[in-house]
Amino acid sequence: MQHFLSVRDLSANTIENILKQAEVIGDTREQNKGYFAANLFFEPSTRTKMSFVVAERKLGMDTLDFHTETSSMTKGESLYDTVRTFEAIGADLLVIRHANDNWCSELGGNISVPIINAGAGKGEHPTQCMLDLYTIKQEFGAFQGLNVAIAGDIKHSRVARSHVSALKTMGANVYFVDVPGFRDESLDIPYITMDEACVMCDVLMLLRIQHERHGDVAYNTSSYLEKYGLTIERERKMQNHAIIMHPAPVNRNVEIDTRLVECNRSRIFKQMENGVAVRMGIMDYLLAERSVIV
């Protein structure tokens, strides 16, 4: 694997190997000094970016930060030339987030340094997917036959697109919760209601309403929680063992009642915690294959 751009082409065996690597990897900062990772985030990010920074430093890598507002992008430099610049000055690994859905296909074939997709528009978010799989595996031990319901802004979600592919590869049953205006008919997944999802799911994964991707279409969210979100009443219908997940940031009292964000069945902050280990595992997996780090 040259880059980590998508989960669509990963086999179940490869996914399991990366999850195992995340489980056993420790702090290796003493062994891997002198290597550089560049974090090229062209969209705002807190969890993903900081998670990568911590993971890189625990692997012993120096981090090269980047801010679009002070970069040559303000002079018209293209994404490709920016990436080639970091490759030329000696970055050993590139982590990229960009609003373009297709930047991976435009770059991947031309860059020799390993690239990790940290978010591609509405396309994919493969490292979020892997940390979510890791969280689910911690809870249930396996994926075969699990009922996973994904609820929210499916239409604009890169997280949902990655999960559909990876969860099906691992043998889980995936359902979408129907919200008018947020359906994506291009994805072959059955739709159910939020009330049905709460009763039958093992994992209820909530998604943020991504207003920044809606363009000129304004969605009224004043009654969203009551109609389509996870209320206290709906949470009480969930099975005892079922868990709540959310890639965050959370719109409290919109997709989920704020009193449920840190309830006993919520794994939202556990997902963030797991992000460091999983990203360490992915980077170690990539770089070890290329003998860049020990």
N, C-alpha and C positions, 0 to 999 in steps of 0.2 A: 504494500500500500504506500504510494508516494505521498499523497495528501489525504487529509480527512475532511472531505467536502460534503459528504452525503451519507445517510444510513441506508439508502435504497439498495446499494449493491453489496452491503455487508451480509455475510452468511450468519446463521445462528451460531456457528462455531466461533467466528471472529468476534461477534458481540459478546459471547460468553468469555472469551479469552481477555478482552479488554476489561470486562467487569471484574474478572479474577485479578487482573493486574492492579486495578484500582483498590482492590481489597487488601492486597499484600504490600503495596508500595509504601516505603517509608521515606523519611527525610534523607535525601541524598545530596544535600547542598555541598558537602565537603568533597565529594568525588567529581563534581561537574562544574567547577569554577572555570570561568573564561569563555563560556558559551553565551550567545546572545539571542534573546527572543524579542521580536518587535510586535507591539500591540497596535494595530492600525484600525481604530474604531472611528468610522465615519458616521455613526449614529450614536446617540446617547446610550450609556450603559452604566449601571452600578454593579449589580451582582456578577454578570458575566465577566466584565473587564477586571474587577478586583479579584475575582476567583482565579482568573488566569494569572494575574500578577503573583498572588500567593503561591499558586501551584508552580509557577516558573522558578520562584525564589527557593521553594522547598526542593526543587530539582537541582538547585545550584546554579541556575542561569541568571545572567544579568538581563534586566529588562530595558528595552528601548521604547520610551513613551512617545506619543504622537498626538498632536492636536490639530485638527483641520484648520482652525482659525489662525494659527501661527505657522502653517506649513506653506509649501509652494503650491498647494491646491488653490490658494487665493490668487495665484498668478496664472491659473489656468492649467496647471499640470494635471495630467490624466491619472486615473487610478493605476493603470498599467505602468506608467513611468514612475509613479511613487513607489510601487511595489518593486520594480526593477532597481530603484535606487537603494532600497534597504537590502536587497539581495547583493548588490555590488559592494556595499560598504561592510558586508560581513555578517549580516544576521544569519543565524543558524536555523531559525524557525520564524514563520510569520503567522500571526493570529489576526484575522480580518473580519470585520463586520461592516456591511454596506447596505444601503437601501435598495440597490439594484437586485432584483430577483435572480438574475443570471450571471452575476459577476464571477462565480466559480468557473463556469464553462468558458468564460472569456479569458481567464487568467491561468487556470490550472495547467494547461498543456504547455505553457511557455515559461514557466518558472521552475527552476531546479530545486530551490529551497522548499522544504515541507511547508504546506499551507494548511491551517486549520480554519474551517468555517465557523465563525462565532456569530453567525446570523446573516441571512441573505434575504432582505426584503420580506416578501410573503412566501419565499421559497422553502427554505429549510433552516432548522436550528439543531444540527446533529449533536452538539455536545450537551445541550439541554435535554435532548432525548435520552442520551446515554446516562446522564445523572438521574433522570426519572426512572429509567429501567433499573438502575442500581438501587434506588430507593424502594421500588416495588419488589425487587428480588430480596432485599433485606427483610421485607415484611412477610412475603409469602414463600420464599425459597425457590420458586419456579414461576413460569408464565403460562404454561399450557392450561387452557380452559378458563383462565381468569376473565371475568367480565369487566372491561374498562370502558367507562362512559366519559366522553370528552364534551364539555359544555361551554358555550360562549361564542366568541367571535371567530367561528371556524373559517369564515370566508377570508379573513385577513391574517390568519395565524400560520407562521412558519413552524411553530411547535407542533401543531396538529398534523401538518404534512409529514414531518419526520416520524411522529408517533404512529401514524397509520401504517407506514411501511415496516417499522421495526417491531411493533407489537404483533402484527400479523406474522412476521417472520418467526417470532418467538412462540407463536401458538396461542396468543390471547384473542379473545373475542372483543372487537372494538365497535362501539356505538357512538353516534353523535346525538347530542340533545338539540332538538329543533327550536331555533329562535328565528322568527321572521326577519329576513334581510341578511342573515348571517350564514345561510346554507351555502355549501359549495358542491354543486352537482357533479363536478369533475372527479370527485373522490367517491369511490364505490363503497360507501359505508352506510348501513341502515340508520335511520333517524328514529329516536324515541322521545317521549316527553321527559321533562325534568322529574316529574313524580314517578314515572316508570323507572328512570335511572336510579333514583334514590332507593327504591325497593330492591332492585336486582343486582346492582353493581358491587364488585369487590373494591374497585378503585373509581372514585369520582374525581376527575381532573377538570378543574375550572380554568377558563381562559379569560384574560383581560380583554375588555372592549378597547380596541386600538383606534381611538379617535384620530390619531395622526395619519392613519392610512385611509381614512374615509373620503378624502378629497372634499368636494362641495356638499356631500350628503351628510346631513346632521341627524344623528340618532338621539332620540329622547330617552334618557335612562331613568327618568323619575320613578317609573313603576317597574323597572327591570327586575329588581330583587324579588318583588312579590310575584311577578309572572313567570320568570325564568331562572332566578338565582337560587342559591342555597340558603333558605330561611331556617330558623330554629325548628319550625314545624316539620319541614322536609328532612332535616338532619335526623330527627327522631325516628323517621321511617327507615333509615339505613340499617343494614345488617350490623350486628355487633362487631364483627371483625373488619368491616369496611373502613377504608381510609380516604381522607380528602387530600388532594394535591392541587398545586397552583404554581406555575412558573414565575409568578410575580413580575413586576410590582402589582400589588393587589388594589383594586378599587373597592375599598371597604364599603359595605352597605350597598354595593351595586351587584357584583356577581356573587358575593358572599356576605352574610351578616357578620359584622365586625366581631361579635362575640364568639364566632366559630373559627376565626383565623388561627388562634392558638389553643383550640380545644384538644381533648385527648386524642381524637382520631385525626387531627390535622398533622400532616407531614411537611408543611410549607417551609418551615425553617430548617427542617432536616434535609430537604432537597438542596437548600443553599449550602449547608455544611458538606453534603456529599459532593457538591460541585468541584471542590478543590481536589479531592482524591481522584475523582473520575477524570478530571482534566490532566492531572499528573499522569494517570494511567495512559491516557490517549497520547500525550506528548512522549512519554517514555516508550510506548509501543512504536510510534513513528520513528523516533530518533534512533532507537536501538536497532531497528531494521536497517537503518542507513549507517550504523556504526558511528553516529555523530557523538553520542554520549555513552558512557559505560553503564 
